Amino acid sequence: MGITNLYRFRNNKSYIKTVFSVSGESNTLENDSLNNNYSKIITHNEKFTYTSARLSTMFNHKFNSKNFIRTGLIYGISGFDINMEGVDWNNNMQWRNWINSSGNTSILQTYMQWQHRFTDKIELNSGLHFLHFALNNNNSIEPRLGLKFNISALHSIQLGFGIHSKVESISNYMIETKDLAGNLYVPNKNLDFTKSTHYIVGYHYQINESMRFKAEIYYQYLYDVPVSSDSGSILSALNFNEGIADIPLVNKGKGYNYGLELTLEKFLSNHYYFLFTSSLFDSKFKTMDGKWRNTYFNNSFVFNLLAGKDFVFGSNKNKTFSINAKLLWKGGNRFIPINLQASNIKGYAVYNINNAYNERIADYYRFDLGLKYRKDHKNFAWIISLDIQNVTSRQNLYGQYYDAYAKKIAYSYHLGMLPILNFRIEF
């Protein structure tokens, strides 16, 4: 829930926008299996509950046609109640409690931006951003800079630079483990931010009033990345796709991403639209052993195509039938191969770290289709829609795992076809 207030000053050159919102989220997960007697055995339990309240206020002022400033503050308070326990497969399958923590923390952000137009063709955007994380009192000051060159009314070039910091999930700060004496402690509470420097060169072509083309080349260098303190481990926060890190981490990792993004977009006009996006990229990380490796997310390419068409009819043009479609094609995520022979001996998955993330799983394809009928009345409208995700019900591979009972490598898949029927009334 939220509320927004916009206050304009009488000089028509300044305004203040304030937003207050509250939200809550609860995630519960239970994993189970069957024993030899086909009885249910719980192997993993977790429940993460988060509540938050957020206040942001922004002041915008126009000095003249060439100079604008914007400054603001964002303050958020987050409450958390997190618990995770289950079988520790790497420790004789003993039951373990990884996290049992509750409390609250806050994040404070302040910023200032200045826009200056040297001429009608050259525009400068500069800014400074400050971040404070109360859980461990970490701070970060981040400069941002952008230049825009209007070659003509249709063509422009943008240059950008910025430093950005990332706060990890609360669960990764609050993970519990045992020291050499067997006492529980929280090793990662004082982790610093992951930091990155961004460099961007972009080109924009306004083809006509309803269509545009954008191209962007970027390079992102990451440092102070949380990684395992063990030089024999390849664990890095850049590969956190699910779960948490249950070992001590240090901010000594690195990484980089670079790539090319292309966008062709036609806005909704004449009752149809489309959007094509493509991304070609490379993503690497480095841990304490000093070797560069592919990240889990280095799937090399992503292509998206969205399109839609509205058919308006009826004597009063108050009925609309819409067709919307989305096609996604991307490279598969990287994985760490399982050593089947060693896994059969140990009774749990043993991974071949030397070949970590060298290979990708099969490419991911998905076709979604949406059908919608809308009828407008004088004071309200009703809409019925059918959204079908993965129309072809393709079995996209999610990953592989070790099946200890069958003593083989097994595979898990994403959802098949998922139809969603919706009826809505708008007043």
N, C-alpha and C positions, 0 to 999 in steps of 0.2 A: 504494500500500500504506500501511497505517496501523495504529496501535495506540493504544488509549484506556485511561486509568486513572482510576478514580473512588475517592477516599478520603473517608470520612465520619468526622468527629470523634465522640468518645464523647458529647459533649453533645447530639448530634442537631440542633444548630443551625447547624453549619458543614460544608462539604465543599469539596474541591478536585478539579477535573476537568482532566486533562491529555491532550492529543492530539498525537501526532507522526505526520507523514505524509510520504511521498516520492512524486513523480510525474514523468512525462516526456511530452513531446509533440514530434512532428516533422511538419511540413507541407511538402510539396513540390508545386510547380506548374510546368508547362511549357506555354507557348503556342507554337503553330507555325502556319504558313501554307504555301501552295503558290505557287511562282513560275510563270511562263508555260510552263515545261517540265514542270509538275506535279511538281517536286521539293520535298521538305520543307525548309522554312527555319524555324529556331528564332527566334522574335521575343522571347521572354521566358523567363527561368529564375529560380526562387527556391527557397530551402530555409531554413526557420526551425526550429531545434531548441531546445527549452527543457527544462531540468531544474530541479526545485525540491525543497527540504526545508522543512517548516513545523512549528513548535512553538507550541502555544498552551496556556496554563494560566489557569484561572479560579478565583477564591476567592469563595464565596458564604457570607454569614453573616446569620442572623436574630436580631436583638436581642430583638424582641418581636413581638406580633401587628401592630404598626403600622410597624415599621422593618426594612428589609432593605438590605444593601449587597452590591455585586458589583464586584470589581475583577479585572483580568486583563492579560495580556501576550500578544501575537502576534508571532512573529519568523519571517520567511521569507527563505531564501537562494535566489536564482534564478541559474542558469547559462544562458547564451545563446550560440548560434553561428548567425549570420544572414548570408545572402548573397542579394542580389537584383541581377540584371543583365538588360539587354535593349535593344531598339531605342528610342531617344529620338525619338519621332515629331515633337516640337517643335524638334528640333535637327538638321535634315537627315538624319533617320533613322540617326544615328550610334549605334554600340554603346556602351552606358554601364553602368558599375557603380555602383549607387546605395548599396549597403551591402555591406561585407565586414568583419564585426566579430564578435569573440567575447570572452567574459569572464564576470563574475558581479557581482551586486549584491544588496542586501538591503533589506527593508522592515520597520520596527519600528513596532508599534502598541501603545499602552497605553490603558487606559480605567478609569473608575470610575463606577458607577451607584448612586444612592440612591433607594429607593422608600419613600414615607411615606404612610400612610393617616390622613388627618385625621379622617375618620369612615367609616362603612360605605358612604357614598355618594360620597366625594371621595378620590381617590388621586393622588399626585404622583410622577412619575418624572423624575429629573434626572440628568445625567451630563456627563462631560468626556472627550473623546477626543483622543489625541495621535498624530500620524503623522510618521514620519521616513523619507525616501527617500535611501538611501546613494549612489546613482549621482551625484547632484548636491548632496547634503546639504540638501535642502529639508525644511522642517518646517511643521507645521500644528497649531494647537490649536483644537478644535471643541467648543463647548457644545451640549448637547441638552436639551430640556425637553418634558415631556408631562403633561397633566392629563386625568383620567378622572372623569366625573360619572355615577354610577349613578342614573338617574332612578327606576328600579324594578328588580325582579328580572329583567325582560325587556328593558328599554331602557337604553341608555347613550350618552353623548356623549364624544368624545375630541378634545382639542386638542393640536397638536404643533408644535414648532419645532426646527430644527437646522441647523447648518452642516456641510457635507460637502466633502471634497476628493477629486479623482480623479487617479490616476496614469495617464499615457498608456502605450501599448504601447512596449516597449523599442525596437522598430524606428523609431519616430518620434523618439526621442531620439538614435539613432545614425546617422541619415541623413547621407550625405556629399555635399558639393557643392564647387564651386570658387569661390574668391574672384576679385577683379578681376585678380589677377596669375596666375591659372590654377592656384593651389595648392589641393589638397584640404583641407577642414576640416570639422568637425562643428558646424554652427551651432545646433542645438537641444538640445544636451546639458544646458544649464542652465535649460531651461524650468521655470517654476513650475507648481504644481498648478492645474487648473481648479477653481474654488470655487463653491459654491452655497448659498443659504439656502432652507430648505424651510418652508412654512407649511401645516398640514393641519387640517381640521375633519372629523370623522367621526361617523357615527351607526350604532349597532349594535342590532339587534332580534333577540332569541332567540325565534323563533316557537314552537318546541317543542324537545324534547330532541335531535332529529336535524336540525333545519332552522334556518337563520339568514339574515338579510338585513343587508347592510352598504352604506352610502353614504359616499362620501368626496369632499370638495372640496379641491383642493390648488393651491398656487402655488409655483413654483420659479424663483428669480432666479439666473442664472449670471453670474459675472464672472471676470476673469483668464483668459479663454478664449484658448488659442493660436490666433492668426490670422496671415495673411500680413502682413509689414511693409510691403508695397506697398499704397498707398491705392487703387490701381486693381484690386486683386484681391478676390474674395469668398471666398477659402479660409478655412474655420473648422474647428477640431477637432470642433465639434458635428455636422458632416456627414461625419465619417470612417466610412463604411460598409464600405469595403474599400480596400486599398492603403495608401500612406503619403504624407506631405507631403514633397516633395523640394526645398523652398525654406525660407529662414530664417523662423522664426515668432517672434512676440512675444505676451506675455500682456496684450493690450489689447482682446480681444473680449468681447462680452456676449451674453446670451440669456435667454429665459424660456420656461417651460411652465406652463400652467394647464389644469385640466380637472375633470371629474366622473367618478367610477368607481362602478358599481353591481354588487353581487354577491348572488346568491341561491343558497344552497348547501344541499343535503340530503346528510348523511353516509350512509355505507353502513348501512342497516338494512332489515329485511324483505327482504333480498337485492336491493336496488336503490339507486342513488344518481343525483344529477345536480348539475351546477354550471353556472350561467349568469353570465358576466361581461360587462360592457360598459364602454367607455371613450370619452368624448367630450372632445376636447382641442384646444389650439392651441399651436404651437411656433414660436418666432421666434429669429433670431440677427442680430447686427450686427458688422460688421468695421470696418476703418479708415476706410471712406468715410462712416460714420455713418448708413447706411440700414438699416432693419429689413426683413428678408426671411423668408419661410417657410424652415424647415429641410428638409433632404432627407426627414426622418422625419415631417413634418407631414401625415400621411394622415387626420387629422380624427376618425376613429372606428375602433374595433375591437370586434367582437362574437364571443364564444365560447360554445358550448354543448357540454357533455360529459354523457354519460349512460351508464349501464350496468345490466345486470340479470343476476343469477345464478340458474340453475335447478339445484337440488340434488335428486338422485334416487339410486336404488339401495337395496337392502335395508338397508344400514348407513349410508345417507346419505353415502357416501364418493365420490360422483361429482358433478362440477359442470360445467355447461356455461354459459359466460358470453358475453354480447354487449356490446360497448362501442363507442360512436360519438362522434365529435367533428365539430362543424361550425364553421368559421371564416369570417368575413366581415370584411374590413377595407378601408379606402380605399387606393388605390395610392400609392406613394411619389412624391415630387416629382422633377422632372428639369430639366436645363438643355437647352433646345432647340438642335438643330444647325442652323447656317446652311448649307444645302445648296449654294447658289451659291458661297459663299466656300470651302467644303470642296472642291468640285470644282476650284477654281483652285489651292488649296494642295496638294491631294493627301492631306490628312489632316483629321480632324474639327476644325471651327472652331465654337465655341459662341457662342450669343447670350446674353451675360452680362446684358444689360439686362432680359431676361425670365427670369432664373434662378429656378427653383423656384416660378414662378407657377402652373403647371399640374401635375396629377397624372396618372399613368398609370392604366389601367383598374383598377377594384376587383378585389381578390383574394378568390376563393372556394375553399374546399377542404372536402371531406367525407372523413373517415377512418373505417374500420370495422375492428373487431377481434373475432375469434372464438377462443374458448379452451375446451379440454376438459382437466379435471384429474381424476385418480384417486388417491385416498389409500390407501396401504397401512399396515401396522403401523409400519414404521420408515422409510418413504420415500414419496414421491409423484412421479408423472410428469405432465408437462404438455406438451401440444402446442397451438400457437397459430398463427393466421394473422392478420397485421396488414396491412391494405391501405390505404396512403396515397393520397389523391386518387382515390377510388373511381370517380368520373365521368371521370377522366383529362382534366380541364379544362386547357386551355392558358392558364395565368396568365402575363401579360406581366411580364417581369423588367425590361426597359429597352430603350433604343434605342442604335444605334451607327452609325458611318459606314462603309459598304462602299466602299473606295477603288477596287476593281476594277469593280464594277457602277455606281459613281458614284451611289449612292442611300442613303437612310436605311433601315437594316435593323433587325430586332427580335430580341431573345433572350427565351426563355421558361423558366419554372421546369419542374421535372420533371413528367412525366405520372404515370400510375398506377404505384405501386411496391409490389408485394406482398412481404412478408417472412414466411417460414415458420420457426418456431422449435420446437425440442424440448428440454425441460429436465428434469433429475432433481434433486429436492430430498431431502436426507437430514435 
